[in-house]
Amino acid sequence: MSRKNNILFRILLVLYLAAVLFLCFGHFSGSPGMDWKLLGIPSDKVVHFLMFFPFPLLVFAGFDRLTTKPWHSALFAVCVFLAGCLLAAGTEIGQTFTTYRSGDVFDFKADTLALALSSILVLIIDLRKQHTS
């Protein structure tokens, strides 16, 4: 990827992080409830999954030039996963300090599942990129 693309994806990553923080800490009084389910999974867990799935992909897109060997790719994927878990844990813990939100361990589980699947996808993409180079 070119340097301009990397910069663009880094900007998108910052905007994404701002959106996640807004969604996690915003006070949305009067907004419609989220009472629906998808295949028996509560809607708020689906939203958490969708909210955290892009994180590893955006980090990879912004910093993909750092990995040149397979073990670099694996280490990168693990570090991105752990960073995402810290972000997810921070948002859940932070929500416990608000009067209008509450932290939920099941939200954190949905976040980590999304981060794990997306990190595996990033690892596969990066390894394929190295193999074809």
Contacts in CASP RR format, 6 or more apart in sequence:
PFRMAT RR
TARGET T0000
AUTHOR 0000-0000-0000
METHOD contacts of the structure
MODEL  1
MSRKNNILFRILLVLYLAAVLFLCFGHFSGSPGMDWKLLGIPSDKVVHFL
MFFPFPLLVFAGFDRLTTKPWHSALFAVCVFLAGCLLAAGTEIGQTFTTY
RSGDVFDFKADTLALALSSILVLIIDLRKQHTS
1 9 0 8 1.000
1 61 0 8 1.000
1 62 0 8 1.000
1 64 0 8 1.000
1 65 0 8 1.000
5 61 0 8 1.000
5 62 0 8 1.000
6 61 0 8 1.000
6 62 0 8 1.000
6 63 0 8 1.000
6 64 0 8 1.000
6 65 0 8 1.000
9 58 0 8 1.000
9 61 0 8 1.000
9 62 0 8 1.000
10 62 0 8 1.000
10 63 0 8 1.000
12 58 0 8 1.000
12 61 0 8 1.000
13 58 0 8 1.000
13 59 0 8 1.000
13 61 0 8 1.000
13 62 0 8 1.000
16 54 0 8 1.000
16 55 0 8 1.000
16 58 0 8 1.000
17 87 0 8 1.000
20 51 0 8 1.000
20 52 0 8 1.000
20 55 0 8 1.000
20 87 0 8 1.000
20 91 0 8 1.000
21 91 0 8 1.000
23 51 0 8 1.000
24 91 0 8 1.000
24 95 0 8 1.000
24 101 0 8 1.000
25 91 0 8 1.000
25 94 0 8 1.000
25 95 0 8 1.000
25 98 0 8 1.000
25 101 0 8 1.000
26 101 0 8 1.000
27 98 0 8 1.000
27 100 0 8 1.000
29 100 0 8 1.000
34 42 0 8 1.000
34 43 0 8 1.000
34 44 0 8 1.000
34 47 0 8 1.000
35 43 0 8 1.000
36 43 0 8 1.000
37 43 0 8 1.000
38 46 0 8 1.000
44 107 0 8 1.000
45 106 0 8 1.000
45 107 0 8 1.000
45 110 0 8 1.000
46 110 0 8 1.000
48 107 0 8 1.000
48 110 0 8 1.000
48 111 0 8 1.000
48 114 0 8 1.000
49 110 0 8 1.000
49 111 0 8 1.000
49 113 0 8 1.000
49 114 0 8 1.000
50 114 0 8 1.000
51 111 0 8 1.000
51 114 0 8 1.000
52 84 0 8 1.000
52 87 0 8 1.000
52 88 0 8 1.000
52 110 0 8 1.000
52 111 0 8 1.000
52 114 0 8 1.000
52 115 0 8 1.000
52 118 0 8 1.000
53 114 0 8 1.000
53 115 0 8 1.000
53 117 0 8 1.000
53 118 0 8 1.000
54 118 0 8 1.000
55 80 0 8 1.000
55 84 0 8 1.000
55 87 0 8 1.000
55 115 0 8 1.000
55 118 0 8 1.000
56 77 0 8 1.000
56 80 0 8 1.000
56 81 0 8 1.000
56 84 0 8 1.000
56 115 0 8 1.000
56 118 0 8 1.000
56 119 0 8 1.000
56 121 0 8 1.000
56 122 0 8 1.000
57 118 0 8 1.000
57 121 0 8 1.000
57 122 0 8 1.000
59 80 0 8 1.000
59 83 0 8 1.000
59 122 0 8 1.000
60 76 0 8 1.000
60 80 0 8 1.000
60 122 0 8 1.000
60 125 0 8 1.000
60 126 0 8 1.000
63 76 0 8 1.000
64 126 0 8 1.000
64 129 0 8 1.000
66 72 0 8 1.000
66 76 0 8 1.000
67 73 0 8 1.000
67 76 0 8 1.000
67 126 0 8 1.000
67 130 0 8 1.000
68 130 0 8 1.000
69 130 0 8 1.000
70 127 0 8 1.000
70 130 0 8 1.000
73 123 0 8 1.000
73 126 0 8 1.000
73 127 0 8 1.000
73 130 0 8 1.000
74 123 0 8 1.000
76 122 0 8 1.000
76 123 0 8 1.000
76 126 0 8 1.000
77 119 0 8 1.000
77 120 0 8 1.000
77 122 0 8 1.000
77 123 0 8 1.000
77 126 0 8 1.000
78 119 0 8 1.000
80 119 0 8 1.000
80 122 0 8 1.000
81 115 0 8 1.000
81 116 0 8 1.000
81 119 0 8 1.000
84 111 0 8 1.000
84 115 0 8 1.000
85 111 0 8 1.000
85 112 0 8 1.000
85 115 0 8 1.000
88 108 0 8 1.000
88 111 0 8 1.000
88 112 0 8 1.000
88 115 0 8 1.000
89 108 0 8 1.000
91 111 0 8 1.000
92 103 0 8 1.000
92 104 0 8 1.000
92 105 0 8 1.000
92 107 0 8 1.000
92 108 0 8 1.000
92 111 0 8 1.000
93 103 0 8 1.000
94 103 0 8 1.000
95 101 0 8 1.000
95 102 0 8 1.000
95 103 0 8 1.000
96 102 0 8 1.000
96 103 0 8 1.000
END
